[in-house]
Amino acid sequence: MNTLIRSGYRAPLLIAAAAALAVATAGSSWILAVALLGTLALVLLLVPAVVVVLSSALGPRRSRLRRPGNSALLCTALLAAVGALAYSGPAPDGPLLLAAGSTGGLLVLGRAVWQVIPGTETAAPAGNWRWAVPPLLLVAAVGMVRLDLPERARFGLGRAALTDFARSDSTGPGWVGTYRIGDAVRTGTGVLLIVDGTGGVSGPAGYGYFPDGRLPEDYGTYTHLSGPWYRWVQDPV
């Protein structure tokens, strides 16, 4: 563990710890606060960072970009995974997605500036293939989101527990399977499970369990998943 910390893996460890905490406390206001602070920092540092990098690149002592190391690649993989995780529920987790995006932007700016600071030169890791890994990871994450793979995998893993919960008289809140349920609304024809950490601007979102297929009106928009399960998103007011 000490070797990992000393050899430049602090950023990946921090990202992994923050992602685990965000999942464990889904729906908490601190995630939105971190996302807004990260976005503000990114906006404020963008212009100075670009000026520093361009002045070095166009100056008499041009700095050559070094290949991304293992730490940078691991950070990219973790942020891509967090981005996919933000789309693994009934609606995108806006604060988590914004936090991942702002963190990624800050890491890119930090790495760019670090490379042009005199005295920070280090041996570049071998392998030009390293340049292709970050864009490939991002493309893979976007592709999985477009195919709804994160939600399918997460919902599939937690479906049995969600079904048992829907058939019971429980109303939450708490963890049920792979989702943190904030509330359960019994409608007479089934139940609506409101998932914490989703919805954002559009309002609450979750999953509906309706064994006879009769969907209650005035609750929102439904998308059939499989069997008696539906994705539910409250219509914007």
Disulfide bonds with the S-S distance in Angstrom:
none
